[in-house]
């Protein structure tokens, strides 16, 4: 039997292929400078007036109007210094924003970063988890656990003016509302990715890279591709690919948090990737073949472009357990490409840190604790942990 590779692709694969698929790229397509300025002003004005007992603001779910302490003395809106209503309401009504856009945006007023240019999708998932399980020190950011916090009330206030009707269930049930808004957010992202992924240069570069990783002609690739992306640039060649979190082309993408982060009986478990795969993407029905090839079929687990974020550790643990990583002869090969001013030393240093953390967190899964802590060392000695550079495409002069 000719053994295969199990190829795991992350967003770095699409980025290396020239696709503008970062969260910041999507963000920039929805938030222009005027809207950003309006939202920042709204935060400042709302913060200055939210705790004034002589005013109240309209919000979804009447989070303020139910408080007698506000007294309904005067309805307040975000205003200019002379009391004239601010144009934020016109901006919100003209936008295609969702409640989750507002949550992600106002989460920037946390201590570590207000710059979206460095955001990866794992950072968005981190913000989503923080919304559901907000650390005590983050007192002002949007929070499901503190619905009366500054950030949450501002999101609910602006969401009140979003230009669409919500279902009767969503008007009564905040969990249903959050879910419906997330589906709209995902649908908007699907449209964005489906449009930009039609680019021929992107498709050609993606094919070149997958050929490099597979070490085979495109027509002869028989590897299993486990993609965390929402794209399929190989569709013309019918490669064996599974889009773990859905496809943009079918408007079936999903975002969520790792199942390890939320207990199953919590209402918010509905927002874990595991639950949503079980109820929405239905991998068992959408893919005829077995998702993970048999233990004897795989000789290499290849990674390219995955952040190795802890939010996907459940997948990695399942894969490593399935192939009995400690006792098998399977290699872990981490492919990468240099870009910008970063050389191979920079890339390998960052990659080594992420690999070390992932394997360290996985090691308790191994029965013997001492053997588990020795996993990285064992893989290195057996030449089963490899970092390998793929050269960027250059046109010969």
C-alpha atoms as one frame of an Amber mdcrd trajectory, in Angstrom:
protein
   0.000   0.000   0.000   1.311   3.444  -0.977   1.045   5.580   2.135  -0.488
   9.035   2.093  -0.033  12.332   3.815  -2.668  13.924   5.995  -2.304  17.611
   5.083  -3.651  20.167   7.569  -4.145  23.651   6.113  -4.803  26.883   7.994
  -5.453  30.447   6.901  -1.712  30.935   6.371  -2.060  28.698   3.320  -4.574
  31.044   1.700  -2.491  34.066   2.714   0.657  32.515   1.214  -1.365  31.918
  -1.962  -2.193  35.624  -2.182  -5.721  35.625  -0.755  -6.683  38.578   1.461
  -8.405  36.384   4.019  -7.211  37.888   7.294  -9.844  39.234   9.673  -8.372
  42.689   9.085  -9.026  42.351   5.337 -12.658  41.467   6.013 -12.869  44.158
   8.677 -11.535  46.782   6.261 -14.220  45.887   3.724 -16.937  46.705   6.286
 -15.549  49.496   8.450 -14.503  52.661   6.638 -12.728  55.540   8.389 -15.948
  57.490   8.970 -17.669  54.524  10.605 -14.619  53.845  12.791 -14.596  57.497
  13.875 -18.335  57.364  14.658 -17.975  54.167  16.717 -15.044  55.566  18.685
 -17.032  58.720  19.432 -19.993  56.571  20.499 -17.799  54.706  22.974 -16.523
  57.962  24.482 -19.950  59.616  24.742 -21.682  56.498  26.025 -19.018  55.980
  28.675 -19.463  59.547  29.910 -23.254  59.276  30.206 -24.153  55.645  30.835
 -24.105  55.909  34.621 -26.067  59.165  34.786 -29.264  58.220  36.642 -31.194
  61.026  34.944 -31.069  59.409  31.482 -31.718  56.071  29.838 -30.877  54.572
  26.438 -32.907  52.270  24.217 -31.309  48.804  24.031 -32.164  45.381  22.713
 -33.885  43.350  25.437 -34.581  46.557  27.421 -31.499  46.089  29.534 -31.675
  49.665  30.823 -35.353  50.501  30.741 -36.181  47.774  33.248 -34.070  49.484
  35.890 -36.205  51.781  38.017 -33.112  53.741  39.044 -33.045  55.298  35.583
 -36.423  56.774  36.273 -37.270  57.285  32.599 -36.556  60.974  33.146 -35.085
  61.519  29.703 -34.212  59.298  26.801 -30.591  59.832  25.837 -28.881  59.308
  22.532 -25.252  59.641  21.564 -24.896  63.329  20.776 -22.509  66.063  19.774
 -21.418  68.571  22.402 -24.416  70.865  21.735 -26.900  68.038  22.267 -27.527
  67.393  18.561 -28.024  63.693  17.768 -24.803  62.137  16.446 -24.707  60.639
  12.959 -23.696  57.240  14.388 -27.339  56.191  14.053 -27.369  56.991  10.339
 -24.079  55.132   9.964 -25.424  52.061  11.766 -28.620  51.992   9.713 -26.633
  52.267   6.466 -24.192  49.509   7.447 -24.397  45.727   7.170 -23.041  45.269
  10.676 -24.230  42.646  13.112 -24.221  42.497  16.882 -21.028  40.394  16.644
 -19.305  43.064  14.523 -19.971  45.448  17.390 -18.714  42.967  19.992 -15.478
  42.366  18.089 -15.004  46.076  17.452 -15.548  47.311  21.007 -13.450  44.463
  22.386 -10.517  46.526  21.178 -10.915  48.673  24.287  -9.223  46.012  26.336
  -5.740  46.447  27.726  -3.569  44.590  25.224  -4.442  45.926  21.764  -6.593
  48.409  19.876  -5.083  47.575  16.494  -7.007  45.220  14.199  -4.187  44.980
  11.662  -2.581  42.120  13.592  -5.810  40.201  14.194  -5.915  36.585  13.081
  -9.126  34.559  13.081  -7.972  32.820  16.254  -8.035  36.286  17.888 -11.678
  36.647  16.835 -12.437  33.258  18.420 -10.587  34.417  21.520 -12.792  37.517
  21.689 -15.870  35.322  21.262 -14.779  33.138  24.167 -14.056  36.232  26.264
 -17.574  37.437  25.521 -19.022  34.215  26.929 -16.489  33.835  29.745 -15.182
  37.299  30.530 -12.118  37.505  32.784 -12.688  39.600  35.887 -10.078  42.171
  34.881 -11.906  43.017  31.618 -14.649  45.122  33.160 -15.707  47.286  30.206
 -15.551  45.004  27.154 -18.734  43.390  25.780 -19.655  40.440  27.998 -22.440
  37.859  28.110 -21.703  37.289  31.788 -22.035  41.017  32.557 -24.892  42.264
  30.397 -24.918  45.586  32.248 -21.271  46.339  31.510 -20.365  49.406  29.458
 -19.345  47.444  26.357 -22.381  45.155  26.366 -24.881  47.964  26.861 -23.326
  49.992  24.054 -23.524  46.983  21.688 -27.162  46.399  22.676 -27.918  50.102
  22.275 -26.497  50.327  18.749 -27.973  46.935  17.819 -31.387  48.407  18.619
 -30.964  50.594  15.509 -29.653  47.936  13.103 -31.826  48.054   9.961 -33.454
  44.625  10.008 -36.230  42.739  11.682 -35.319  39.938  14.060 -37.343  36.788
  14.619 -39.886  36.634  17.413 -37.677  34.094  19.185 -34.645  36.368  18.878
 -36.577  39.271  20.351 -37.286  37.228  23.492 -34.258  34.974  23.815 -30.780
  36.468  23.868 -29.137  33.133  23.001 -31.312  32.837  19.885 -30.502  36.450
  19.024 -26.747  35.908  19.381 -26.957  32.796  17.217 -28.999  34.492  14.471
 -26.605  37.438  14.416 -23.626  35.076  14.204 -25.164  33.336  11.189 -25.584
  36.725   9.474 -21.967  37.610  10.306 -20.832  34.268   8.842 -22.968  34.751
   5.748 -21.365  38.143   5.126 -17.923  36.598   5.498 -18.919  33.752   3.149
 -19.840  36.244   0.449 -16.543  38.070   0.935 -14.415  34.890   0.716 -16.420
  33.384  -2.159 -15.867  36.535  -4.187 -12.122  37.000  -3.638 -11.289  33.270
  -3.954 -12.276  33.298  -7.626  -8.978  35.031  -8.414  -6.949  32.889 -10.844
  -3.582  33.913  -9.415  -4.694  32.722  -5.989  -5.880  29.382  -7.389  -2.650
  28.843  -9.337  -0.422  29.615  -6.355  -2.519  27.385  -4.083  -2.082  24.537
  -6.564   1.678  25.135  -6.703   2.012  24.983  -2.926  -0.137  21.849  -2.524
   1.962  20.148  -5.200   5.125  21.076  -3.259   3.724  19.677  -0.033   2.391
  16.532  -1.717   5.584  15.933  -3.721   3.424  14.721  -6.578   1.906  15.956
  -9.791  -1.522  17.518  -9.251  -3.262  14.685 -11.130  -1.570  12.076  -8.930
  -2.159  13.566  -5.494  -3.963  11.014  -3.330  -3.443  12.697   0.044  -6.165
  13.615   2.507  -6.494  17.387   2.956  -7.948  18.586   6.244  -8.605  22.277
   5.680  -9.557  24.801   8.345 -10.154  27.309   5.547 -13.453  28.060   3.844
 -11.995  27.768   0.348 -11.380  24.923  -2.094  -8.995  26.078  -4.827  -8.516
  22.427  -5.855 -12.131  21.742  -6.838 -11.250  21.430 -10.519  -9.004  18.467
  -9.716 -11.361  16.788  -7.213  -8.753  16.361  -4.506  -9.779  14.581  -1.317
 -10.429  17.634   0.860 -12.556  18.213   3.919 -13.408  21.771   4.906 -13.745
  21.247   8.632 -15.696  24.442   9.271 -17.686  24.576   6.059 -17.289  26.272
   2.678 -17.846  29.842   1.584 -19.171  28.638  -1.776 -22.096  26.910  -0.061
 -22.561  29.583   2.623 -22.002  26.930   5.278 -19.075  28.343   7.246 -19.048
  28.382  11.012 -17.130  30.173  13.728 -17.033  29.063  17.322 -15.033  28.307
  20.414 -13.307  25.092  21.444 -15.487  22.582  23.296 -12.927  22.312  26.092
 -13.718  25.907  27.075 -17.435  25.542  27.848 -19.249  22.813  29.771 -21.869
  20.909  27.724 -24.840  21.872  29.917 -24.167  25.609  29.523 -26.516  27.514
  27.223 -23.505  28.883  25.383 -22.290  25.380  24.449 -24.334  25.953  21.304
 -21.489  28.212  20.138 -18.749  25.572  20.327 -17.365  24.235  17.070 -18.123
  20.661  18.107 -21.818  21.306  18.750 -22.195  23.321  15.555 -20.511  20.623
  13.478 -22.876  18.060  14.959 -25.970  20.147  14.215 -24.993  22.208  11.149
 -22.059  21.138   8.964 -22.844  17.433   9.519 -19.486  16.096   8.350 -20.789
  12.532   8.366 -23.440  13.381   5.748 -21.472  15.839   3.631 -18.475  13.536
   3.084 -18.914   9.971   1.911 -15.427   8.718   2.806 -14.052   8.236   6.298
 -12.827  11.611   7.540  -9.558  10.368   9.031  -7.747   7.666   7.009  -6.726
   4.468   8.786  -3.583   4.241  10.908  -1.753   2.183   8.296  -2.530   4.598
   5.459  -0.684   7.692   6.711   3.072   8.202   6.855   3.136  11.969   7.432
   0.948  14.598   9.043   1.804  17.807   7.197   0.915  21.261   8.476   0.933
  24.460   6.460  -0.320  27.857   7.537  -2.126  26.822  10.704  -1.613  29.074
  13.723  -1.690  25.976  15.985  -4.074  27.967  18.146  -5.325  26.372  21.348
  -8.846  26.869  20.003  -8.205  23.939  17.640  -6.376  21.709  20.109  -9.360
  19.350  20.298  -8.830  18.489  16.632  -5.112  17.929  17.047  -5.603  15.745
  20.100  -8.104  13.599  18.198  -5.741  13.260  15.229  -2.677  12.456  17.353
  -4.651   9.935  19.398  -6.091   8.339  16.275  -2.616   7.721  14.862  -1.054
   6.867  18.244   1.582   9.540  17.700   3.900   8.467  20.528   4.204   4.825
  19.451   3.863   5.178  15.689   6.435   6.019  13.010   4.387   8.926  11.600
   6.285  12.145  10.935   5.039  15.614  11.801   6.245  17.992   9.094   5.593
  21.710   9.415   5.933  23.522   6.082   6.319  27.282   5.853   7.155  30.112
   3.457   9.049  33.296   4.239   7.415  36.632   3.467   8.137  40.330   3.817
  11.246  40.974   5.861  11.020  37.684   7.762  13.714  35.128   6.993  13.676
  31.398   7.621  15.239  31.820  11.073  12.399  34.105  12.174   9.809  31.719
  10.775  11.338  28.612  12.336  11.741  30.279  15.728   8.073  31.296  15.835
   6.969  27.931  14.465   9.111  26.042  17.006   7.497  27.966  19.863   3.996
  27.130  18.633   4.855  23.476  18.025   6.407  23.161  21.490   3.324  24.635
  23.152   0.939  22.415  21.188   2.866  19.212  21.967   3.302  20.221  25.606
  -0.442  20.719  25.964  -1.071  17.410  24.196   1.396  15.422  26.330  -0.986
  14.794  29.298  -3.103  12.721  26.879  -0.353  10.090  26.863  -0.875   7.471
  29.577   2.559   7.821  31.135   3.161  11.414  32.280   6.969  11.217  31.980
   6.692   9.766  28.486   4.257  12.503  27.569   6.597  15.291  28.674   9.315
  13.611  26.629   7.255  13.595  23.411   8.982  16.471  21.622  12.429  15.098
  22.443  11.412  11.641  21.240  10.047  12.976  17.941  13.249  14.939  17.312
  15.535  11.979  18.015  13.484   9.762  15.730  13.518  12.410  12.985   9.743
  12.625  13.156   9.501  16.353  13.902  10.594  18.418  10.921  10.283  22.017
   9.751  10.570  22.446   6.002  10.652  25.586   3.901   8.733  25.959   0.648
  10.320  28.535  -1.603   8.095  31.405  -2.764   7.283  31.491  -6.447   9.598
  33.751  -8.458   9.569  34.627 -12.136  12.934  34.042 -13.792  14.342  36.983
 -15.684
